Amino acid sequence: MTVLDVGRIVLGMVLLVAGGELLVRGATALARRMGLSVLVIGLTVVSLATSAPELTVTVSSVLAGEPGLALGNVVGSNIANVLLVLGLTALVAPLAVTQQLLRFDLPLLVVVSTVLLLVSLDGRISGTDGAVLFAAVLVHGVLTVLIGRRDAASPAGAKGPPSDRHRPAPDVDGSPAGEASAGVSIVLVVVGVGLLVAGATVLVEGAVNVATALGVSGLVVGLTVVALGTSLPELAASVVAVRRGQRDLAIGNVVGSCLLNLGLVLGVPAILVDGGLPVPAAAVALDIPVMLAAVVALLPIAFTGVAVARWEGGLFLLLYLAYTGYVLLAATEHDALEGVSSVMVSFVLPLVVMTLVAVSAHELGRRRERRGLGGPAGAP
């Protein structure tokens, strides 16, 4: 490992963040001109834009002969999206969860994540498996746009004060509608894509060199350094969105990005690569189940409180730090690994489960009490 390799990783991350920022701004402005709502933009356009780093890194990794890095990038990015991005964003402001997310998007994310685990059990994601993942995400994108247009045009959407879901969507930086012309938006998209491609190429090269020098697998590098780097656009877009009051866009961006990572970023290379993508046994044993568990943990939080509160965001952040620490200790075979494993299995995980169950039961009890008093179920 050389200073030059570390510099490549840092430069790659900077280019990815800059490219993702430009791409998000340009794509959101173009989508706004098409009359799409805030939630739909978050689930489709912004999530597609912020998933571009994962796509470029995954393709570059496969072409460089590092399929473990490609898989680790996708799985690690989804773990980071749910635990790190949602956790930090919820610390800035509680996140709103809409009925569409509860009834359609989150359950579908659980289903697709489960499918990935099942098709990985044989140690390979075949072309057929990739086609199934891609079809699920393609159907999701089409239905999301159709449902969003239907809801925006419905009489119910026109009554009462405008909500986050139906009011015209500003850019994620809060600029007023119509500020950026279509030509400027297209230039932002093109430049953003160029920076993403360049950043992914430099980042993968540096990450592969560092992994080789340290003697760790490409899977570990993908799960940690690369996943964190490619999740920075999601983090930047979500934090900016929630600070501007676009809470639908923030959580929609994360859920949409996770779905696209599974269906597009992982599914398409599996279709195109001869023989599909190999899946390391370590990923099947730990990392993919952790990804699925993170998504499942989001369900009771969202269904009971119809929001992701600050303390829940803090819990997610702590879980991400614990997982990342475990992966790094395992990769380096550190002496502290056995002790950390014991604490995680015997104390941390049971405590998290008990906390989620207790909070869910408490919140459900409050909602039943409010119904009995005749108040709205979602009232504070």
ZIPEJO-V317159 format. One record per residue. N is the residue number from 1. RES is the residue in three letters. OMEGA is omega in whole degrees, -180 to 180 (* if undefined). Layout:
N/RES/OMEGA
N/RES/OMEGA
//
This chain:
1/MET/180
2/THR/176
3/VAL/180
4/LEU/179
5/ASP/176
6/VAL/177
7/GLY/178
8/ARG/180
9/ILE/-180
10/VAL/179
11/LEU/179
12/GLY/178
13/MET/180
14/VAL/180
15/LEU/179
16/LEU/180
17/VAL/-180
18/ALA/179
19/GLY/178
20/GLY/179
21/GLU/180
22/LEU/-179
23/LEU/178
24/VAL/-180
25/ARG/-178
26/GLY/-178
27/ALA/179
28/THR/179
29/ALA/179
30/LEU/-180
31/ALA/179
32/ARG/179
33/ARG/178
34/MET/177
35/GLY/179
36/LEU/-179
37/SER/-178
38/VAL/-178
39/LEU/-179
40/VAL/178
41/ILE/180
42/GLY/-177
43/LEU/-174
44/THR/-170
45/VAL/-177
46/VAL/179
47/SER/176
48/LEU/180
49/ALA/-178
50/THR/175
51/SER/180
52/ALA/176
53/PRO/178
54/GLU/-179
55/LEU/-178
56/THR/178
57/VAL/-180
58/THR/179
59/VAL/179
60/SER/-180
61/SER/180
62/VAL/179
63/LEU/179
64/ALA/179
65/GLY/-180
66/GLU/-179
67/PRO/178
68/GLY/177
69/LEU/180
70/ALA/-180
71/LEU/179
72/GLY/178
73/ASN/-177
74/VAL/-178
75/VAL/179
76/GLY/178
77/SER/179
78/ASN/176
79/ILE/179
80/ALA/-180
81/ASN/-176
82/VAL/-173
83/LEU/-176
84/LEU/-175
85/VAL/178
86/LEU/180
87/GLY/-180
88/LEU/-179
89/THR/179
90/ALA/176
91/LEU/177
92/VAL/179
93/ALA/178
94/PRO/-175
95/LEU/177
96/ALA/178
97/VAL/-177
98/THR/180
99/GLN/178
100/GLN/178
101/LEU/-178
102/LEU/-172
103/ARG/-171
104/PHE/-168
105/ASP/-180
106/LEU/176
107/PRO/179
108/LEU/178
109/LEU/176
110/VAL/-179
111/VAL/-178
112/VAL/177
113/SER/177
114/THR/178
115/VAL/179
116/LEU/179
117/LEU/-178
118/LEU/-177
119/VAL/179
120/SER/-175
121/LEU/180
122/ASP/176
123/GLY/-179
124/ARG/172
125/ILE/-175
126/SER/177
127/GLY/177
128/THR/177
129/ASP/178
130/GLY/179
131/ALA/178
132/VAL/179
133/LEU/-178
134/PHE/-180
135/ALA/-179
136/ALA/-179
137/VAL/177
138/LEU/177
139/VAL/179
140/HIS/-179
141/GLY/-180
142/VAL/-179
143/LEU/179
144/THR/179
145/VAL/-179
146/LEU/179
147/ILE/179
148/GLY/178
149/ARG/179
150/ARG/-179
151/ASP/-180
152/ALA/-178
153/ALA/-176
154/SER/178
155/PRO/-179
156/ALA/-179
157/GLY/-178
158/ALA/-177
159/LYS/175
160/GLY/-180
161/PRO/-179
162/PRO/179
163/SER/176
164/ASP/-173
165/ARG/-171
166/HIS/-179
167/ARG/180
168/PRO/-174
169/ALA/172
170/PRO/173
171/ASP/-179
172/VAL/177
173/ASP/175
174/GLY/-180
175/SER/-176
176/PRO/180
177/ALA/176
178/GLY/-178
179/GLU/-179
180/ALA/178
181/SER/179
182/ALA/180
183/GLY/178
184/VAL/180
185/SER/179
186/ILE/178
187/VAL/178
188/LEU/180
189/VAL/-178
190/VAL/179
191/VAL/179
192/GLY/178
193/VAL/179
194/GLY/178
195/LEU/179
196/LEU/179
197/VAL/180
198/ALA/180
199/GLY/179
200/ALA/-180
201/THR/-179
202/VAL/-178
203/LEU/-179
204/VAL/180
205/GLU/179
206/GLY/-179
207/ALA/179
208/VAL/179
209/ASN/179
210/VAL/179
211/ALA/179
212/THR/-178
213/ALA/-178
214/LEU/-180
215/GLY/177
216/VAL/-176
217/SER/174
218/GLY/178
219/LEU/-179
220/VAL/178
221/VAL/179
222/GLY/-178
223/LEU/-173
224/THR/-173
225/VAL/-175
226/VAL/180
227/ALA/178
228/LEU/-179
229/GLY/-178
230/THR/176
231/SER/-180
232/LEU/177
233/PRO/176
234/GLU/-180
235/LEU/-180
236/ALA/-178
237/ALA/-177
238/SER/-180
239/VAL/178
240/VAL/-178
241/ALA/-177
242/VAL/177
243/ARG/178
244/ARG/178
245/GLY/-179
246/GLN/-175
247/ARG/175
248/ASP/-178
249/LEU/-176
250/ALA/-177
251/ILE/176
252/GLY/178
253/ASN/-178
254/VAL/-179
255/VAL/179
256/GLY/180
257/SER/178
258/CYS/179
259/LEU/180
260/LEU/177
261/ASN/-178
262/LEU/-173
263/GLY/-177
264/LEU/-173
265/VAL/180
266/LEU/-176
267/GLY/-177
268/VAL/176
269/PRO/178
270/ALA/178
271/ILE/-172
272/LEU/-177
273/VAL/180
274/ASP/-179
275/GLY/179
276/GLY/-177
277/LEU/176
278/PRO/180
279/VAL/179
280/PRO/-180
281/ALA/-180
282/ALA/180
283/ALA/179
284/VAL/-176
285/ALA/-174
286/LEU/-164
287/ASP/179
288/ILE/174
289/PRO/177
290/VAL/177
291/MET/179
292/LEU/-180
293/ALA/179
294/ALA/180
295/VAL/180
296/VAL/179
297/ALA/179
298/LEU/-176
299/LEU/-179
300/PRO/177
301/ILE/-177
302/ALA/-175
303/PHE/-177
304/THR/-175
305/GLY/-175
306/VAL/180
307/ALA/171
308/VAL/-174
309/ALA/-179
310/ARG/-178
311/TRP/177
312/GLU/175
313/GLY/177
314/GLY/177
315/LEU/178
316/PHE/-179
317/LEU/178
318/LEU/178
319/LEU/179
320/TYR/179
321/LEU/179
322/ALA/180
323/TYR/-179
324/THR/178
325/GLY/179
326/TYR/-180
327/VAL/-179
328/LEU/179
329/LEU/179
330/ALA/-178
331/ALA/-179
332/THR/-179
333/GLU/-178
334/HIS/-179
335/ASP/-178
336/ALA/-174
337/LEU/-177
338/GLU/179
339/GLY/178
340/VAL/180
341/SER/-180
342/SER/179
343/VAL/-179
344/MET/-174
345/VAL/-172
346/SER/-174
347/PHE/-171
348/VAL/-176
349/LEU/176
350/PRO/179
351/LEU/178
352/VAL/180
353/VAL/179
354/MET/179
355/THR/-180
356/LEU/180
357/VAL/-179
358/ALA/180
359/VAL/180
360/SER/180
361/ALA/180
362/HIS/-178
363/GLU/178
364/LEU/177
365/GLY/178
366/ARG/-179
367/ARG/177
368/ARG/178
369/GLU/179
370/ARG/177
371/ARG/179
372/GLY/178
373/LEU/179
374/GLY/179
375/GLY/178
376/PRO/-177
377/ALA/-176
378/GLY/-178
379/ALA/179
380/PRO/*
//
